[in-house]
Amino acid sequence: MSLFRRLFGGADRQEDLPEPTMEYDGYLVRATPYEEAGQWQLCGLIRRDIGGEVKEHRFVRADRFTDRDVAIEMTFDKAKRIITERGRSIFD
């Protein structure tokens, strides 16, 4: 753990970091980037309640970023594209 994290109480592991969420067109999107080789891998989860059943679609892309916040932003952008292009068929 870095000196600054110890001094200021920053998160030590990626599991300690919150998973940001957003709603888009009736879908709940959770950004779940993870550290891989010193960078943040684009990864997310799309959820929607369909007929009383919660459906989920997890996606991972090859894109990696040095900044976690950028990875989160790009995850949301990718999720919006997936939802717009495929709609409910992502759960098939």
C-alpha positions, 0 to 999 in steps of 0.5 A, a space after each residue: 500500500 502506498 504511503 499516501 493511501 496509508 496516510 489518507 485512508 485510501 482503498 487498498 484493494 480494488 474490492 474496497 472501491 465502490 462499483 458506480 452505477 447508472 440507469 439508461 433507458 430502463 436498464 441498470 448499468 454497473 461499471 466493474 473495471 478491474 486491475 490487470 497488468 497495472 491498468 484498468 480493464 473495461 468491464 460492466 454489468 447490465 441488468 433489467 427486470 423483465 416480467 418479474 425476473 432480473 436478467 443480467 448481461 456481463 461484458 468485458 472488453 479488451 480496452 484498458 486504461 491507466 485511470 479507473 475513472 476513465 475506465 468507468 466512463 468508457 464502460 458506461 459509454 459501451 453499455 449505452 451502445 450495447 443497449 441501444 444496438 441490441 436492446 433486450 436481445 442481450 439477454 437471449 
